[in-house]
Amino acid sequence: MQNSIEKHKKKIGLVILFIVVFTFGILVGKSQTKCKICPAEDVDLSLFWEAWHKVHKRFVDPSQLDTQKMIYGAIKGMVNSLGDPYTVFFDPEETKIFLEDVSGTFEGVGMEIGIRKGQLQVIAPLEGTPAQKAGLRAGDKIIKIDDVSTYDMTIEEAVKLIRGPKGTKVVLTIMREGWDKPKEFSIKRAVIEIPCVKWSLISSETKNEDKNGDIAYINIYQFSEKTSSDFAKIALEILKSPAKKLIVDLRNNPGGYLEVAQDVAGWFLKRGSIVVCEDFGKKKKKKCYKAKGNGQLSQYPMVVLINQGSASASEILASALRDNLGVKLIGEKSYGKGSVQELASLKDGSSLKITIAKWLTPKGELISKKGLEPDIKVEFTEEDYDQGRDPQKEKAIEILKEL
């Protein structure tokens, strides 16, 4: 009997020891699996998982439940709730498309698009592309892509529909200011190789290209990875040329890298001059980017051309030249993209493009959603387009004669 009691005691002791060890293991496991990237404040995600469970349990067609797609959709919904069209989630395929854009080569129609007042629109058709040749203009509203309405469509969804293999066609239904009704543009896709910058000499007397002309006409199409080196070559060529004055054309330039705009500005501004400042909000210290170059092009009288297709980094350069050198801006009000984005890579090849700051001109002006007002306003008419005239460029030459 005594031996039996002792055996039961040993069994009970083992059970108690097992419970203690198991409980300790759970507590240790919890401490070791604590979320390392969760916010400091308590966030109850049980509602999300409750909804997730109910969808998986009750949705009528289980074959349509794509777990990865649902996760991406949840992230997109979270990001879209911020109400910032420039803060977006890219799945791996969209990330690839975005990186192709900034590298300067892709297949499509060749235009920068954005959302203004909830409407998808053309920011700028890019130089020499099917979009430009078809007659699309900055400010055109995109009502449909093929037969799909763009109502409530994101920029990324629109890009996926517009992009496609070279030789194929896409039909864009466009509404333009002054039109009574929309028109359809059928555009054949092509390999798009976006130029960075080019220049030529023009005569202030004939207003035509002339190798002995006295005006260097510089057209900057975008601020991509190659722009800094390409502009440096052009700047040296201009310094050796007979040019005495400059026109910097930033029309239909949708922007690019802030640091590249800083590099280009260094050819015009004295070292140490403020190019742009980033305002991170919440009483955080502002970060100012200063010119690092030699400012050799500052010796030339110059004017800058802008229009509603001038956005982001092109607005940064235009405002830097205006605020530091008093350079006149000629044309139409710019787009007004006064924010800075950062691309954050995620572990599966997807990414987040996050607005991290608003940017300010050297004089502290915030142009987000406002744009830069030209000092001399010159608009294109339908007749100008039809006749191939450029009244903004002609005005720039006229103003330079007085400088």
SULZI-V461555 format. One line per field, one symbol per residue. ss: DSSP state (A for helix, B for strand, O for the rest). psi: psi as a letter, one per 40 degrees, with the letter a starting at -180 (. if undefined). burial: # if it has 24 or more other C-alpha atoms within 12 Angstrom, else .. A space follows every 10 residues. Layout:
ss=???
psi=???
burial=???
This chain:
ss=OAAAAAAAAA AAAAAAAAAA AAAAAAAAAA AAOOOOOOOO OOOOOAAAAA AAAAAAAAOO OAAAOOAAAA AAAAAAAAAA OOOOOOOBBB OAAAAAAAAA AAAOBBBBOO BBBBBBOOBB BBBBBOOOOA AAAOOOOOOO BBBBBOOBBO OOOOAAAAAA AAOOOOOOBB BBBBBOOOOO OOBBBBBBOB BBBOOOBBBB BBOOOOOOBO OOOOBBBBBB OOBOOOAAAA AAAAAAAAAO OOOOBBBBBO OOOOOBOAAA AAAAAOOOOO OOOBBBBBBO OOOOOOBBBB OOOOOAAAAO BBBBBBOOOO OOAAAAAAAA AAAAAOOBBB BOOOOOOOBB BBBBBOOOOO BBBBBBBBBB OOOOOBOOOO OOOOOBBOOO OAAAAAAOOO AAAAAAAAAA AOO
psi=dddddddddd dddddddddd dddddddddd ddehheeiid ihhheddddd dddddddehd gdeeghdddd dddddddddd eeeheehihh iddddddddd deeehihaeg ihiahhfehh ihdhhiheid dddeeiiheh hhdihbehie hfiidddddd ddiiiidiih hhhhhiheid iiihhhhhii hhhhidiiii hihedeeihh eeiehhhhhh digadedddd ddddddddde ieheiihhhe ifheabhddd dddddeedii heihdiihhe afeihihhhi heaefdeeeh iiihhiaeeh ibdddddddd ddddefhhhh bihidfgfih ihhhiideei ihhhheiiii ideehhehed ihhidhhhii idddddefig dddddddddd de.
burial=.......... .......... .......... .......... .......... .......... .......... .#..##..## ...####### #..##.###. ##.####### ######..## ########## ##.####### #####....# ..######## ####....## #####..... ...####### ########## ####..#... ..######## ########.# ##.##..##. #.######## ########## ########## ..#######. .......### ###.#.##.# ########## ########## #####.#### ########## #.#......# ########## ##..#####. ########## .........# ########## ...
